[in-house]
């Protein structure tokens, strides 16, 4: 009897252990599983957080759908003022040509039609305008001269038509000389930008959207990316971001936007010389003749008054080195007409410095 009782006790103990383990694992017989979760808490975010910046900036960002004889495309823009002016890239509106349709979609889903006020291929900027839209939220403009490498930034746009997309990163570099366009072959559609570089992810469709600082102020207009295996250009074709994005500094964007709004065209600063694009040495060499066979240094122009001659090699602008003709154009375009520049010039093995006052040319 003692042995039998012991066997029964052991059996009951084993059964109890199995049942206890089951209850611990499954939560009891007939009990539903309920997983722990954090409380809802507050949805408020600090103004300088990415969420706070996005909440402040999104109402002023729009998605543009453009359709015309030259094709169709999607891009981004942002509201400049209460009159309905919106800044974007020229290559965003270019497919619409002169009579295409431009549809603007606001972050809340409202839509409106827009018309081109003015555009400039050389700066890759355009202004469109919507009419009869109330409650516009213009974005405040910052000062791109105050931007420092390492500053946090947020990019907003519609990559691959995914509107209201927010990405974040930092300013990776300043004054990156980039060129974009050139599909026409005659150079009339090439844009020259002394760009802000950012690692905030930018993809096709982000073009024309704002790059904003920690106070939700626009410091740049997202315009180009470098993609693996591709040249830099408007959106870098259809490849994705590899962390090399470029934005037009807002100080340049502001000047061009004001001119486009006020006159329909933008002015370009010029030095009045023809650059030898075949020159492979370091610097920018003035050609022997212009493209039409005339003088390479325009008579009475800024370069002529400063004493520039054909064959001179310009190696620096205001002490900053230039390594090619395109870099020289970028440096020039970063200034305003009538600005005074100091050029470093090599002639016959000698180096000299000349002072030049920039002239003015009308953009296209």
N, C-alpha and C positions, 0 to 999 in steps of 0.2 A: 504493500500500500504506500509506503514511503517513496519507493522508487517511482510508482505510478504518479504520485502527486508531483514529484520533481519534474517528470516528463511533461505533465500538463502545464506546470509553471513556466518551463522553458518555451513550450509552444505558445503560450499566451504572451510571453515576453516578446517573442519574435514577431507575432502578429501585431502587437502594439507598436513595435518599432517601425514596421512597414507602414502601418496606418499613420503614425506620427509624421514620418517622412513625406508621405503623400499629402497630408494636410498642410505641411509646411511649404511644399513645393506648389501645390495647386490652390492653396488658400481656402480649403474647406470644401465640403460637399455642397454643390449647388451655388457657390459664391462666385460672382462675376469679378473679373480682374479689373482693377482700377490703378492706373499708373500715376506716380507722383508728378506734379507739375508746378512750376513757379506761379506765383500770383500774377494777375494781370498787370498790376503796378501802374506807374505813370507812363504815358506815351510821349511826354515832353522830352525834347533833346536840347542840349545847349546850342546856341546860335552858331558857334564855331565848329561844331561837329559836322561830319559829312551829311548826316541826316538833317541837321539844322540848316546847313547851306543849301541843300537840295530843296527843302521846303520853302526857303526864301526865294530861290532863283527860278524854280520850275514854272510858276505862273507867267513869267516873262519870256519863256522859250517856246518856239513854235516849230512844227514840222511842215516842210514845203513839198508839195507834189507838183512837178512841172511836166507839162506835156506840150509838144509842138512838132513841127515838121522835121526837126533835127533829132527827135527822139523823146525820151521821157526819163525822169529821174526823181530821186528823193534826196532831200537835204534838210538842213536845220537853219534856223535864224533866231534872232532875239529882238525884242521890242526896244526901240530907241527912245520913243516919246509918246505922249498921249495923242498925237496927231495920226498915228498909225504907221509910222516909218519903221521898217524892219531891216536889219543888217544881215547879210549872208555872203556867201562866196559867189563870184561871177560864174564859176563853173557849175554851180547849182542851178542857176536860172538860164544858162546858155542854151540848153536843149530846147527851150521854149521859143528861141529866136525872137523876132520882133512882135509876133502876134499870137504867141502860145498862151496856154491857160496855166495859171498858177493858183493852186489851192493851198490855203494856210489853215493848219489845224492847231488850235491852242491846247495847252496841257489838260484843260478840263473837258476836251472833246468838241468844243465849238469850232465851226469852220467858217471861212470867209474867202472870197476871191481877192486876188492882189494884182497890182500892175507894177511893172518895173519903172522906177523913178530915174535911175541911172546906174550904169555899171562900167567897170574898168578892168580889162584883162590884165594889164600890167601889174596891178595890185591884187588881182583876183578878188575884188570886192564888188558888191552890188547892193543897192537899196531898193526894196519893194514897199508898196504901201497898200494897206487895207483901209476901207472906208466904212463908216457907219457902225463901227464896233465900239461898244462901251466897256468901261472897266479894264482898259489896258493897263498892264503892269510893266512899265519900263524898267530895265535893269540898270542899276547904277554903274557908271564907268570908273574903273580904277586908273592907276597911273603905272604903265608898264616900265617906266624908268626906275621905279622903286622896287621892282621885283628882284629877288635874290635867288641864286641857285640853292635848292633845298627847300624853298617855300612850298607848303602844301597847296594843291590846287584840285579843283573838281571840274570835270568835263561833262557837259550835258548835251544830248543829241538823240538822233534816231538811227543808230547803226542798223543796217539791213532792214530799215523801216520799222524798227522796234522803238516807238516813240517814248519819250520821257525816260531814257536810259541814263543812269548816273554812274560815272566811274571816278576814281580818285587816284592821285599820285603826287608827284612833286615836280618842280621846275628842275629839269636835268641840266640845262645849259641855256645860255643867252647868246643872242647875235649869231645864230647859225645861218650862214648864207645858203639858201636853197632856191632852186628854180623848179617850176612846174609848168606843165602844158607843153606846147611845141608841136601839137598834132597837125597844125595847118602847114608847117614846113617853112613859112616865111618869117617866123619869129613874132608875128603880131599877137599871138595868144600866150606868149611866155610870161609868167609872172615871176618877179624877183622879190624875195622876202628875206629880211634880216630877222629870222624867226626865234620865238621862244620854243625850246625843246622840252617835252614833257613825257613822262612814262605813264601818265594816265591813259588807259586803253582807249584808242580812237580807231574807228573802223568806217568803211564806206557807209555814208548816211550821216556821219557826225559833222561833215563839212558845213561850215557856216555857223556852227553852234558856239556857245560861249565857253571859254576857259575862265573860271572864276577863282578868286582868292578866298581866304578864310573868312572874309566879311561879305561874301557873295557879290563882290564887285568884279565886273568883267575886266580881265587883264589881257585877253587875247581872243582871236577868232580861229577856232580849229580848222585847219585847211589842208594838211597833207600828212602822210605817214610814210615811213620807210618800211617796206615789207621784204621778207626773205626772198632773194632772187629778183626783186624788182627795183627799179629806180624810184627815187622819191617823186611824188606827183600828187595830183588831186586824189586823195583817198588811196593812193598806191594801188590802183586797179581794183581787183576784187579780193585781194589777199587780206588776211587778218592782221591784227596788231601784234607787233613784237616788242612793244614798249618804246617805240621811237616815233613820237608824234610831234607835229610842228604847228605853231599857231602864229598868226599875224599879230604883232604887238598892238594893243588897243590905242596907243597914242597915234600910230599911223592910221589905224582904222577910223578913229574919230575924225581926223583931218579929212580923209578921203570921203567919209560918209557925209560930212558937212558940205563938201564941195558937190557931191552927187545930188544932195537934197536941194541945194541952193541954185545950182547951174545945170545939173544933169550930166556933168563931166568932171573928171578929176585932172589936176595938173601934175606933171612929172618934173622933178628937178633934173637938169641936164648940165653937162660940162661942155657940150658942143664939139665933140670929137667922135671919130669913128674908130671903134676898137677892132684890132686884128684878132678875129676869132680863131685863126689858124696858128697863132703863137703858142708854143708849148713850154716856153720858159717860165720862170717864176715872176709873177706880176702881170700887169695888163699893158700890152704894147699898143700905141697909137698906130693905126694903119698908114700906109703910104698914100692911099687914095680912098675916097668914100666908095660906097657900093655902086654909085652911078658914075664913077670915074672922076668926080670933082675932088676938091681939096678935103683931106681927112680932118683938118682943123677948120671949123667954120669961121669964115672971116668976120671979125667983129664979135664973135661969140665969147663965152666965158673962158674957154681954153685959150683962145687967141689972145685975149686981154691979159691972161696970166703968163703968157710966154711959152705955152706948150707947142711942140713941133712934131711932125710925123716921125715915127721911129722912137719917140720917147717911151720909156717903160715906167709906168706908175706902180710903185711898190707899197705905198701906204697912204691911208687917208686919216688925217688927224692922229698920226702915230700908230694906227692899227694896220698891220700887214694885210695886203691883198695878194692872192696867189694866182688869180686868173681874171680874165675880162668879166666873167659873170659875177665874181666876188666884188669887183669894182662897181658894177651896176647896182648890186644889192646895197653896197655902202652908200652910194649916191641916193638911191631911192628911199633910204631910211631918213633922209633929211627933207627939208622944205625948200622950195625955190627961194632964192635970195639969201640962203644960209651961206656963211663964209667957211671955207674948208682950207686946210693946209695939206697939200699933196707932196709926197716924197717922190722924186723923179730921178731916174737914171738916164744919162745921156752921154754917149761916148766914153763909158767907164767911170764917169764922175756922177756923184749924187748931189742933188740940190733940193731945196724946198721952195715951193711956190704957193702963193695964196690965191684962192679962186672964189668968186662969188657965183653961186649956182644960178643958171638961167631957168626958164620955164618953157615947157612944151605941153600941149594938150594931149590927154590920153584918148584912147579909143574905146 
